[in-house]
């Protein structure tokens, strides 16, 4: 039982290929989605003009600057901000 748990941990922590994703993915590909849910009244796009981002906005900004390894950051603005109909990615 403990061996199965250890093997499961190893499988989830395997290295990700450095090659960029292709149009034809298979189930062996590993994708890392990072979802950034901002707080009430916070909007990364609106606050970009003054660089007055929340901590969540700063983490999203750092994530979009980091390229490679199939990492896909997605930002969701806080409640009470204008909705533009799309999630930033």
C-alpha positions in Angstrom: 0.0 0.0 0.0 2.8 2.4 0.9 4.7 1.4 -2.2 1.6 2.3 -4.4 1.4 5.7 -2.7 5.1 6.3 -3.3 4.8 5.4 -6.9 1.8 7.7 -7.4 3.9 10.6 -5.9 6.8 9.9 -8.2 4.5 9.7 -11.2 2.9 13.1 -10.5 6.4 14.7 -10.0 8.0 13.6 -13.2 9.9 16.0 -15.4 8.2 17.8 -18.2 9.6 17.8 -21.7 11.3 21.0 -22.9 9.8 20.6 -26.3 6.9 23.0 -27.1 3.4 21.6 -27.4 2.3 20.5 -30.8 -1.1 20.5 -32.5 -1.5 16.8 -31.8 -1.3 16.1 -28.1 -1.7 12.7 -26.5 -2.6 11.6 -23.0 1.0 11.3 -22.0 1.5 15.1 -22.2 1.6 17.0 -19.0 0.0 20.5 -18.8 0.3 22.8 -15.9 -2.7 25.2 -15.5 -2.3 28.0 -13.0 -5.6 29.7 -12.1 -5.3 33.1 -10.5 -8.6 34.2 -8.8 -8.2 37.9 -7.8 -10.1 39.5 -4.9 -13.0 41.9 -4.8 -12.4 45.0 -6.9 -9.1 43.8 -8.3 -8.5 43.6 -12.0 -5.0 42.9 -13.5 -5.7 44.6 -16.8 -7.2 47.8 -15.3 -4.5 48.1 -12.7 -1.7 47.6 -15.2 -1.6 51.3 -16.1 -0.5 52.2 -12.6 1.3 48.9 -11.7 -0.9 48.7 -8.6 -1.6 45.0 -8.8 -2.7 42.8 -5.9 -0.5 39.9 -4.8 -2.5 37.6 -7.1 -2.0 40.0 -10.0 1.8 40.1 -9.3 1.9 36.3 -9.3 0.0 36.2 -12.6 2.3 38.8 -14.1 5.3 36.7 -13.1 3.7 33.5 -14.5 3.1 35.0 -17.9 6.7 36.2 -18.1 7.9 32.6 -17.4 7.9 30.7 -20.7 8.2 27.0 -21.3 7.4 23.6 -19.8 3.7 23.6 -20.8 2.7 26.2 -18.1 -0.5 28.0 -18.8 -1.5 30.8 -16.4 -5.2 32.0 -16.4 -6.3 35.1 -14.6 -9.9 35.7 -13.4 -10.6 39.3 -12.2 -12.2 39.9 -8.9 -15.9 40.3 -8.1 -17.2 43.8 -8.7 -14.9 44.6 -11.7 -16.1 45.0 -15.3 -16.3 41.7 -17.1 -14.7 41.7 -20.5 -16.1 38.3 -21.6 -12.8 36.4 -21.5 -10.2 35.1 -19.1 -6.7 36.5 -19.5 -4.1 34.0 -20.5 
